[in-house]
Amino acid sequence: MLVVFDSLTGQGERFASRLNEDTINILDYNGEDDELFLVTRSWDFGKVTDEAIEFLDQYANKVVGMAVSGNRNWGTNYGAAGDKIHAQYGVKLVLKFEGSGFSKDVEYVQDWIHNYKEGNV
Ligand SMILES: Cc1cc2nc3c(=O)[nH]c(=O)nc-3n(C[C@H](O)[C@H](O)[C@H](O)COP(=O)(O)O)c2cc1C
């Protein structure tokens, strides 16, 4: 599994690096690998980033799941980019997490990826 991260201030990148999979910056992604896991973020009242839109318009069919970094201070817009991506592209929203995630968040996504590889999800 290749983990593609969309990260401005580094929190999502840190989360991605803890998943024990290969990682790549969304801006450097060039079509390699057929099974991708996306780590993205919300901005400006729950918007999907332009980088994620450009990426998903081309490669959403390769993305098996995603995790979305956010901050609960944003209330109903917490991690809202994940809901929008799911609605528009049908990508499974595995987890919303705050900042770079707690250990339990990392473990949850590691387990999900493991189960996906085993054909259990
Ligand atoms: C201008 C701005 C807008 C944001 N808007 C949202 C938002 O609508 N919903 C949310 O959950 N988090 C929001 N956040 C929080 C970021 O998504 C959060 O800090 C995230 O961890 C950043 O990821 P990154 O460090 O990988 O760039 C916002 C942060 C900034 C600076």
The ligand as an SDF file (V2000), in Angstrom:
LIG
                    3D

 31 33  0  0  0  0  0  0  0  0999 V2000
   -7.0350   28.0900    7.8040 C   0  0  0  0  0  0  0  0  0  0  0  0
   -7.3360   26.7540    8.4310 C   0  0  0  0  0  0  0  0  0  0  0  0
   -8.5900   26.1860    8.2170 C   0  0  0  0  0  0  0  0  0  0  0  0
   -8.9220   24.9410    8.7960 C   0  0  0  0  0  0  0  0  0  0  0  0
  -10.1680   24.4220    8.6110 N   0  0  0  0  0  0  0  0  0  0  0  0
  -10.4960   23.2430    9.1990 C   0  0  0  0  0  0  0  0  0  0  0  0
  -11.7910   22.6900    9.0420 C   0  0  0  0  0  0  0  0  0  0  0  0
  -12.6780   23.2420    8.3880 O   0  0  0  0  0  0  0  0  0  0  0  0
  -12.0530   21.5080    9.6660 N   0  0  0  0  0  0  0  0  0  0  0  0
  -11.1270   20.8440   10.4180 C   0  0  0  0  0  0  0  0  0  0  0  0
  -11.4310   19.7830   10.9510 O   0  0  0  0  0  0  0  0  0  0  0  0
   -9.8820   21.3450   10.5830 N   0  0  0  0  0  0  0  0  0  0  0  0
   -9.5550   22.5230    9.9960 C   0  0  0  0  0  0  0  0  0  0  0  0
   -8.3020   23.0470   10.1680 N   0  0  0  0  0  0  0  0  0  0  0  0
   -7.3360   22.2830   10.9720 C   0  0  0  0  0  0  0  0  0  0  0  0
   -6.3940   21.4640   10.0850 C   0  0  0  0  0  0  0  0  0  0  0  0
   -7.1180   20.5980    9.2370 O   0  0  0  0  0  0  0  0  0  0  0  0
   -5.5070   20.6350   10.9970 C   0  0  0  0  0  0  0  0  0  0  0  0
   -4.6550   21.5230   11.7020 O   0  0  0  0  0  0  0  0  0  0  0  0
   -4.6970   19.5990   10.2540 C   0  0  0  0  0  0  0  0  0  0  0  0
   -4.0980   18.7790   11.2020 O   0  0  0  0  0  0  0  0  0  0  0  0
   -3.6290   20.2030    9.3770 C   0  0  0  0  0  0  0  0  0  0  0  0
   -2.9800   19.1510    8.7100 O   0  0  0  0  0  0  0  0  0  0  0  0
   -1.4860   19.3360    8.1440 P   0  0  0  0  0  0  0  0  0  0  0  0
   -0.5930   19.6970    9.3010 O   0  0  0  0  0  0  0  0  0  0  0  0
   -1.1550   17.9720    7.6000 O   0  0  0  0  0  0  0  0  0  0  0  0
   -1.4900   20.4010    7.1200 O   0  0  0  0  0  0  0  0  0  0  0  0
   -7.9690   24.2700    9.6030 C   0  0  0  0  0  0  0  0  0  0  0  0
   -6.7040   24.8550    9.8090 C   0  0  0  0  0  0  0  0  0  0  0  0
   -6.3890   26.0700    9.2330 C   0  0  0  0  0  0  0  0  0  0  0  0
   -5.0370   26.6680    9.5000 C   0  0  0  0  0  0  0  0  0  0  0  0
  1  2  1  0
  2  3  1  0
  2 30  2  0
  3  4  2  0
  4  5  1  0
  4 28  1  0
  5  6  2  0
  6  7  1  0
  6 13  1  0
  7  8  2  0
  7  9  1  0
  9 10  1  0
 10 11  2  0
 10 12  1  0
 12 13  2  0
 13 14  1  0
 14 15  1  0
 14 28  1  0
 15 16  1  0
 16 17  1  0
 16 18  1  0
 18 19  1  0
 18 20  1  0
 20 21  1  0
 20 22  1  0
 22 23  1  0
 23 24  1  0
 24 25  2  0
 24 26  1  0
 24 27  1  0
 28 29  2  0
 29 30  1  0
 30 31  1  0
M  END
$$$$
